[in-house]
Amino acid sequence: MHGSSQFDYPTLAKGGFLLGASLFILGALGEIIGHVLFGSLPGWEATLFFDMVVLGVLIGLISPFVFGIFLPLVD
């Protein structure tokens, strides 16, 4: 059944990339601004910002591949 997909793959690819970019930017800015304003951050905050950066990169890179290339070919 060609074309019967109920998903809008271009929108999902763009949304996933923007989610990843947002996580990356918020994590990086949070870490930079936190260190400038408060000096040393508590461990849980440093871990949270680091995880946001890593997840942002992963989501931003994987989402366009999955929703822009892989799933439309499999569908």
MIKOL-671523 format. One line per 2 residues: for each residue x, y, z of N, C-alpha, C. Coordinates in steps of 0.1 Angstrom, whole numbers, plus 5000, padded with zeros to 4 digits. Each point is the difference from the previous one (the first is absolute). Layout:
REM MIKOL-671523
X,Y,Z,X,Y,Z,X,Y,Z  ...;
REM end
This chain:
REM MIKOL-671523
5008,4988,5000,4992,5012,5000,5009,5012,5000  5003,5005,4989,5009,5011,4998,4992,5013,5003;
5006,5009,5009,4994,5013,5003,4989,4999,5010  4999,4989,5007,4989,4999,5010,5005,5004,5014;
5012,5006,5001,5006,5003,5013,4992,5011,5007  4998,4999,5013,4993,5010,5007,5009,5010,5007;
5014,4998,4997,5010,5009,5006,5005,5010,4990  5002,5012,5005,5006,5010,4991,5015,5001,5003;
5008,4992,4992,5014,4998,5003,5008,5012,4999  4998,5009,4990,5008,5012,5001,4998,5009,5012;
4988,5001,5005,4997,5007,5012,5006,4994,5012  5000,4987,5001,5006,4992,5011,5015,5002,5000;
5006,5000,4988,5015,5001,4999,5004,5014,5004  4993,5010,4996,5003,5014,5004,4997,5002,5014;
4989,4995,5006,4997,5001,5014,5011,4993,5009  5004,4989,4995,5010,4993,5008,5013,5007,5000;
5004,5006,4988,5012,5007,5000,4999,5013,5009  4989,5007,4999,4998,5012,5008,5000,4996,5015;
4994,4989,5004,5001,4995,5014,5014,4998,5004  5008,4993,4992,5014,4997,5003,5008,5013,5001;
4998,5009,4991,5007,5013,5000,4996,5008,5012  4987,5000,5004,4996,5007,5012,5006,4994,5013;
5000,4987,5001,5007,4994,5011,5014,5003,5001  5007,5000,4989,5014,5003,4999,5003,5015,5005;
4992,5009,4994,5002,5014,5003,4997,5003,5015  4989,4995,5005,4996,5002,5014,5010,4994,5009;
5005,4988,4997,5010,4993,5009,5013,5008,5000  5005,5004,4988,5012,5008,4999,4999,5013,5007;
4989,5007,4997,4998,5014,5007,4999,4998,5015  4992,4990,5004,4999,4998,5014,5013,4998,5007;
5008,4992,4994,5013,4997,5006,5009,5012,5000  5000,5008,4989,5009,5012,5000,4995,5010,5009;
4987,5003,4999,4994,5011,5009,5001,4996,5014  4997,4987,5003,5001,4996,5014,5014,5002,5006;
5010,4997,4992,5014,5001,5005,5003,5015,5002  4995,5008,4991,5003,5015,5000,4994,5006,5012;
4987,4997,5002,4992,5006,5011,5003,4994,5014  5001,4987,5001,5001,4994,5013,5014,4993,5003;
5009,5000,4990,5013,4994,5002,4998,4985,4999  5001,4993,5010,4999,4985,5000,4985,4996,5001;
4996,4991,4991,4986,4995,5000,4999,4987,5008  4989,4997,5007,4998,4987,5006,5001,4989,4990;
5004,4988,5005,5002,4989,4991,4988,4996,4992  4988,5001,5005,4988,4996,4993,4997,5010,4988;
5003,5013,5002,4998,5010,4990,5011,4998,4989  5012,4998,5003,5010,4998,4990,4997,4987,4992;
4995,4990,5007,4996,4987,4993,4989,5003,4990  4990,5007,5005,4988,5004,4992,5004,5007,4988;
5008,5010,5001,5004,5008,4988,5008,4992,4990  5009,4992,5006,5008,4991,4991,4992,4990,4993;
4990,4994,5007,4991,4991,4993,4991,5007,4990  4996,5012,5002,4993,5007,4990,5008,5003,4987;
5013,5003,5002,5008,5002,4988,5002,4987,4993  5003,4989,5007,5002,4987,4993,4987,4995,4993;
4989,5001,5007,4987,4996,4994,4997,5009,4988  5002,5012,5001,4998,5010,4989,5007,4996,4988;
5013,4997,5001,5008,4996,4989,4995,4987,4994  4997,4990,5008,4995,4987,4995,4986,5002,4993;
4991,5006,5007,4987,5002,4994,5001,5008,4987  5008,5011,5000,5001,5008,4988,5006,4993,4988;
5009,4991,5003,5006,4992,4989,4992,4988,4995  4994,4993,5010,4993,4988,4996,4986,5002,4995;
4993,5010,5005,4986,5003,4995,4999,5002,4985  5008,5009,4994,4999,5002,4986,5002,4987,4992;
5010,4992,5004,5002,4987,4993,4989,4991,5002  4994,4998,5012,4989,4991,5002,4988,5004,4993;
4996,5013,5002,4987,5005,4994,5001,5005,4986  5012,5003,4996,5002,5006,4986,5005,4990,4990;
5006,4989,5005,5006,4991,4990,4995,4986,5003  5002,4995,5012,4997,4986,5002,4985,4996,5000;
4992,5007,5008,4985,4996,5000,4993,5003,4987  5003,5011,4992,4993,5001,4988,5004,4989,4990;
5012,4994,5001,5004,4989,4991,4993,4987,5004  4998,4998,5013,4994,4988,5005,4985,5000,4998;
4994,5012,5000,4986,5001,5000,4994,4996,4987;
REM end
